[in-house]
């Protein structure tokens, strides 16, 4: 499990593709000598497994699922990526519950400076909009963020200077794609409601006036 607090901005060092899957080497400032083969690591929000380390790089094997359903399919050498190692049981929990299981790929609709801040608007796949809640949590490219407001088909964020200086989001421009993971708590609540109420869904509750 992860928290969405990025530990390093690394870069794709090289990619060995084989069909829709690949071996991906990532360069990082983190001390890879402490990485354990088989441990989980989040690369721009995608949970992957460390399979090898070498110098200042580590290798992960990306399946066809990861390549077709996340932005890893667009990865090229030199591309910057957010890196977070899986949290330990005794770690501080600074963000929110992030699993590294990307729900879909969204597209940046607006990236506009407002002083030191950046107003960031993302249009996710339509089926994910029901999980977007004003002041709720969302992970974008693995970064734990608070939703500022929600429209019919997009949500907005206000990125603070720390987020801009310590993650890749400062490089994302209008039209770029980003990985989106919705809040797991909301998905569980929806599942429990649907299973125990004859098909009642979050959307139906909203139609009845529940917020």
LINPEGI-V408929 format. One record per pair of residues at least 24 apart in sequence whose C-alpha atoms are under 10 Angstrom apart, sorted by the first residue. I is the first residue (numbers start at 1). GAP is how many residues later the second one is. D is the distance in Angstrom with one decimal. If there is no record, write none. Layout:
# LINPEGI-V408929
i: [I	I]
gap: [GAP	GAP]
d: [D	D]
This chain:
# LINPEGI-V408929
i: [1	1	1	1	1	1	1	1	1	1	1	1	1	1	2	2	2	2	2	2	2	2	2	2	2	2	2	2	2	2	2	2	2	2	3	3	3	3	3	3	3	3	3	3	3	3	3	3	3	3	3	3	4	4	4	4	4	4	4	4	4	4	4	4	4	4	4	4	4	4	4	4	4	4	4	4	4	5	5	5	5	5	5	5	5	5	5	5	5	5	5	5	5	5	5	6	6	6	6	6	6	6	6	6	6	6	6	6	6	6	6	6	6	7	7	7	7	7	7	8	8	8	8	8	8	8	8	9	9	9	9	9	9	9	9	9	9	9	10	10	10	10	10	10	10	10	10	10	10	11	11	11	11	11	11	11	11	11	11	11	12	12	12	12	12	12	12	12	12	12	12	13	13	13	13	13	13	13	13	14	14	14	14	14	14	14	15	15	15	15	15	15	15	16	17	17	18	18	19	19	20	20	20	20	20	20	20	20	21	21	21	21	21	21	21	21	21	22	22	22	22	22	22	22	22	22	23	23	23	23	23	23	24	24	24	24	24	24	24	24	24	24	25	25	25	25	25	25	25	25	25	25	25	25	26	26	26	26	26	26	26	26	26	26	26	26	27	27	27	27	27	27	27	27	27	27	28	28	28	28	28	28	28	29	29	29	30	30	30	30	30	31	31	31	32	32	32	33	33	35	39	39	40	40	40	40	40	41	41	41	41	41	41	42	42	42	42	42	42	42	42	42	42	42	42	43	43	43	43	43	43	43	43	43	43	44	44	44	44	44	44	44	44	44	44	44	44	44	44	44	44	44	44	44	44	44	45	45	45	45	45	45	45	45	45	45	45	45	45	45	45	45	45	45	45	45	45	46	46	46	46	46	46	46	46	46	46	46	46	46	46	46	47	47	47	47	47	47	47	47	47	48	48	66	66	68	69	69	69	69	69	70	70	70	70	70	70	70	70	70	70	70	71	71	71	71	71	71	71	71	71	71	72	72	74	79	80	80	80	80	81	81	81	81	81	82	82	82	82	82	82	82	83	83	83	83	83	84	84	94	95	95	95	95	95	95	95	96	96	96	96	96	96	96	96	96	96	97	97	97	97	97	97	97	97	98	98	98	98	98	98	98	98	98	98	99	99	99	99	99	99	100	100	100	100	100	100	101	101	101	101	101	101	102	102	102	102	102	102	102	102	102	103	103	103	103	103	103	103	104	104	104	104	104	104	105	105	105	105	105	105	105	106	106	106	106	106	106	106	106	106	107	107	107	107	107	107	107	107	107	107	108	108	108	108	108	108	108	108	108	109	109	109	109	109	109	109	109	110	110	110	110	110	110	111	111	111	111	111	111	111	111	111	111	111	112	112	112	113	113	114	114	115	116	116	116	116	116	117	117	117	117	117	117	117	118	118	118	118	118	118	118	118	118	119	119	119	119	119	119	120	120	120	120	120	120	120	120	120	120	120	120	121	121	121	121	121	121	121	121	121	121	121	122	122	122	122	122	122	122	122	122	122	122	122	123	123	123	123	123	123	123	123	123	124	124	124	124	124	124	124	125	125	125	126	126	126	127	128	128	128	128	128	129	129	129	129	130	130	130	130	130	130	130	131	131	131	131	131	131	131	131	131	131	132	132	132	132	133	133	133	136	136	136	137	137	137	137	137	137	138	138	138	138	138	139	139	139	139	139	139	140	140	140	140	140	140	141	141	141	141	141	141	141	141	142	142	142	142	142	142	143	143	143	143	143	143	144	144]
gap: [39	40	41	46	84	85	86	87	88	96	97	98	99	100	38	39	40	43	45	82	83	84	85	86	91	92	93	94	95	96	97	98	140	142	81	82	83	84	88	89	90	91	92	93	94	95	96	97	136	139	140	141	38	40	41	78	79	80	81	82	83	89	90	91	92	93	94	95	96	134	135	136	137	138	139	140	141	77	78	79	80	82	88	89	90	91	93	134	137	138	139	140	158	161	162	36	37	38	39	75	76	77	78	79	89	135	136	137	138	157	160	161	162	75	76	77	78	159	160	73	74	75	76	77	158	159	160	34	35	71	72	73	74	75	156	157	158	159	33	34	47	68	69	70	71	72	73	157	158	32	46	64	65	66	67	68	69	70	71	72	31	45	46	47	63	64	65	66	67	68	69	44	45	46	63	64	65	66	67	43	45	61	62	63	64	65	44	45	46	47	60	61	62	45	44	45	45	46	44	45	42	43	44	45	46	47	48	53	40	41	42	43	44	45	46	47	52	38	39	40	41	42	44	45	50	51	28	36	37	38	39	40	33	34	35	36	37	38	48	51	52	53	25	26	27	28	29	31	32	33	34	35	36	52	27	30	31	32	33	34	51	52	53	54	55	57	26	27	28	29	30	31	32	51	53	54	27	28	29	30	53	54	55	27	28	54	26	27	53	54	55	24	25	26	24	25	26	24	25	50	46	47	44	45	46	47	60	42	43	44	45	46	59	39	40	41	42	43	44	56	57	58	59	99	100	29	37	38	39	40	41	42	57	98	99	26	27	28	36	37	38	39	40	56	58	95	96	97	98	99	123	124	125	134	135	136	25	26	36	37	38	39	53	54	55	56	57	94	95	96	97	98	99	133	134	135	136	24	25	26	36	37	38	53	54	55	56	95	96	133	134	135	37	38	39	51	52	53	54	55	95	52	53	35	36	37	33	34	35	36	110	31	32	33	34	35	36	71	107	108	109	110	31	33	34	35	70	105	106	107	108	109	106	107	103	89	87	88	89	91	60	61	86	87	88	59	60	61	84	85	86	87	58	59	60	84	85	58	59	50	42	43	44	48	49	50	51	41	42	43	47	48	49	50	87	88	89	40	41	42	47	85	86	87	88	39	40	41	44	45	46	83	84	85	86	40	43	82	83	84	85	39	41	42	79	80	81	41	78	79	80	81	83	37	38	39	40	76	77	78	79	80	24	25	76	77	78	79	80	24	74	75	76	77	78	35	36	72	73	74	75	76	34	35	48	69	70	71	72	73	74	47	65	66	67	68	69	70	71	72	73	46	48	64	65	66	67	68	69	70	45	46	47	64	65	66	67	68	46	62	63	64	65	66	45	46	47	48	58	59	60	61	62	63	64	46	61	62	45	46	44	45	46	43	44	45	46	48	41	42	43	44	45	46	47	39	40	41	42	43	45	46	51	52	29	37	38	39	40	41	27	28	35	36	37	38	39	49	50	52	53	54	26	27	28	29	30	33	34	35	36	37	53	28	31	32	33	34	35	52	53	54	55	56	58	28	29	30	31	32	33	52	54	55	29	30	31	53	54	55	56	28	29	55	26	27	28	26	25	26	52	53	54	24	25	26	53	52	56	57	60	72	73	76	50	51	52	53	54	55	56	59	71	72	24	50	51	54	50	53	78	46	47	50	44	45	46	47	48	49	42	43	44	45	46	39	40	41	42	43	44	29	38	39	40	41	42	26	27	28	36	37	38	39	40	25	26	36	37	38	39	24	25	26	36	37	38	37	39]
d: [8.3	9.0	9.2	8.8	8.9	5.5	6.1	8.6	9.8	7.2	6.1	5.0	7.3	9.9	9.3	8.5	7.7	9.1	8.9	7.2	7.2	5.2	5.5	9.1	8.9	9.9	8.5	8.0	6.5	4.9	5.8	7.1	8.8	9.6	8.4	9.4	8.2	7.2	9.8	9.1	6.4	6.4	4.8	5.1	5.6	5.3	8.2	9.5	9.2	8.7	8.3	6.9	9.1	9.7	7.9	9.7	9.5	7.4	9.9	9.9	10.0	9.4	8.0	5.5	6.6	7.7	6.1	9.1	9.0	9.1	6.6	8.7	9.0	5.5	4.6	4.2	8.0	9.5	9.0	7.0	9.6	10.0	8.9	6.8	6.0	8.8	9.6	9.9	8.0	6.2	6.3	9.4	9.5	9.6	9.3	9.2	9.7	9.0	9.5	9.9	6.2	5.8	5.2	8.6	9.7	9.8	7.5	6.4	8.5	9.0	7.3	6.7	9.7	7.7	5.9	5.2	7.6	8.2	8.8	8.4	6.2	5.2	7.0	9.5	7.3	7.6	9.7	9.4	9.1	6.5	5.6	4.8	6.0	9.1	9.7	6.9	6.0	6.8	8.9	9.7	9.3	9.1	8.4	5.7	5.3	6.4	6.6	9.5	9.2	9.7	9.4	9.7	9.2	7.3	5.5	5.3	4.3	5.5	8.3	9.3	9.9	9.2	9.9	10.0	7.3	6.6	4.8	5.2	5.4	6.6	7.2	7.7	9.3	9.6	8.3	5.2	6.2	8.3	9.6	9.9	9.4	9.5	7.5	5.2	8.2	9.9	9.4	9.9	9.8	10.0	8.3	7.3	7.0	9.5	9.9	9.4	9.8	9.6	9.7	8.0	8.8	7.1	4.7	8.3	9.0	6.5	7.6	8.4	7.6	5.6	4.6	4.7	8.2	8.0	6.6	9.2	9.1	8.5	5.9	5.3	6.7	8.1	9.7	8.4	9.9	9.6	9.4	6.7	5.9	4.6	6.2	8.8	9.9	8.3	5.5	5.3	6.1	7.0	9.5	9.1	9.6	9.3	9.8	10.0	9.0	8.8	9.2	9.9	6.3	5.6	4.4	6.5	8.8	9.0	9.4	8.4	5.3	5.4	6.3	8.0	9.0	9.4	9.7	9.3	8.5	9.3	9.9	9.5	8.8	5.7	4.2	6.7	9.1	9.4	9.5	9.5	9.7	6.0	6.0	8.0	9.5	9.7	8.1	6.9	8.7	10.0	7.8	9.0	9.1	9.7	9.6	9.3	7.3	9.2	6.3	6.9	6.8	9.7	9.5	8.9	8.4	7.7	9.2	6.8	5.8	9.4	9.3	7.3	6.0	4.6	5.7	9.4	8.5	9.6	7.7	5.7	5.2	6.2	7.3	9.6	8.8	6.1	9.4	9.4	7.1	8.8	9.8	6.2	5.6	5.0	6.9	8.9	8.5	8.1	7.4	9.4	8.5	8.5	8.8	5.3	4.5	6.3	8.3	8.8	9.8	9.7	8.1	4.4	4.9	7.8	9.3	8.5	10.0	8.6	7.3	9.8	9.1	9.6	9.0	7.3	7.9	8.3	8.4	8.4	5.2	7.6	6.9	7.4	7.1	4.8	3.4	7.2	9.6	9.3	6.6	7.8	7.7	7.5	8.9	8.3	9.6	9.4	9.9	8.6	4.8	6.2	6.2	7.9	7.2	7.9	9.5	9.2	9.4	9.4	8.9	9.6	7.2	4.3	6.3	8.3	9.3	8.1	9.6	9.5	8.8	10.0	7.8	8.2	6.5	7.0	8.9	9.6	6.8	8.5	6.7	6.0	9.5	9.5	9.0	8.0	6.0	8.7	9.7	9.3	7.0	9.5	8.8	9.8	6.8	6.5	6.3	9.9	9.9	9.1	9.2	9.6	9.0	6.5	9.8	8.9	8.3	9.4	8.0	6.4	9.5	7.1	6.8	7.9	8.8	6.1	6.3	9.0	9.6	8.0	9.5	8.9	9.9	8.1	9.3	9.0	8.9	10.0	9.5	8.6	5.6	7.9	9.6	7.1	8.5	8.7	9.7	6.5	8.7	9.8	8.2	9.5	10.0	9.1	9.5	9.3	8.7	9.8	7.2	7.1	8.2	9.8	8.7	7.1	7.8	9.0	7.8	7.5	8.5	7.5	7.6	9.6	9.3	8.2	9.7	9.3	8.1	8.9	9.5	7.2	9.8	9.5	7.3	9.8	9.6	8.9	6.6	9.2	9.7	8.9	9.3	8.9	8.9	10.0	6.2	5.7	4.8	8.0	9.7	7.8	7.7	5.9	5.1	6.8	10.0	7.8	8.6	6.2	5.5	7.1	9.0	9.3	9.4	6.3	5.6	4.8	5.8	8.9	8.9	10.0	9.3	9.5	8.4	5.6	5.3	6.4	6.5	9.4	9.7	9.3	7.7	5.8	5.6	4.4	6.1	8.8	9.7	9.4	9.9	7.5	6.6	4.9	5.2	5.5	6.3	7.3	8.3	9.6	9.4	8.3	5.3	6.3	8.3	9.6	8.7	9.7	7.6	5.5	8.4	10.0	9.7	9.6	9.7	9.8	9.7	8.8	9.7	7.8	6.2	6.2	9.7	9.7	9.3	9.3	9.6	9.4	9.0	9.7	9.8	8.9	7.2	6.1	9.9	9.3	6.5	5.6	5.1	6.1	9.5	9.4	8.2	8.1	5.7	5.0	6.9	8.2	9.6	8.0	9.7	8.2	9.4	7.0	5.9	4.7	6.4	9.2	10.0	9.6	8.5	5.6	5.0	6.1	7.0	9.1	9.7	9.3	9.3	9.2	9.8	9.6	9.4	9.4	9.8	6.7	5.7	4.2	6.2	8.7	9.0	9.9	8.8	5.5	5.6	6.3	8.2	9.1	9.5	9.7	9.0	8.4	9.5	9.4	9.5	6.1	4.2	6.6	8.9	9.9	9.5	9.7	7.4	6.4	8.2	9.5	8.9	9.1	7.4	8.4	9.1	9.3	9.2	6.6	8.7	9.7	9.4	9.8	9.0	9.1	7.5	6.6	7.2	8.2	9.3	9.7	9.4	9.7	9.9	7.4	7.1	9.8	9.9	6.4	7.2	9.3	9.7	6.5	7.4	9.2	8.9	9.9	10.0	7.4	8.4	9.1	9.6	9.5	9.6	9.6	8.0	9.6	9.5	7.4	6.0	9.6	9.9	9.8	7.3	6.2	5.1	5.8	9.4	9.8	7.9	5.8	5.1	6.5	7.8	8.4	6.4	5.6	4.9	6.7	8.9	9.0	8.2	7.8	9.3	5.7	4.7	6.5	8.3	9.3	9.9	9.3	7.4	7.8	7.8	7.7	9.2	8.6	9.7	9.4	9.6	9.5	9.9]
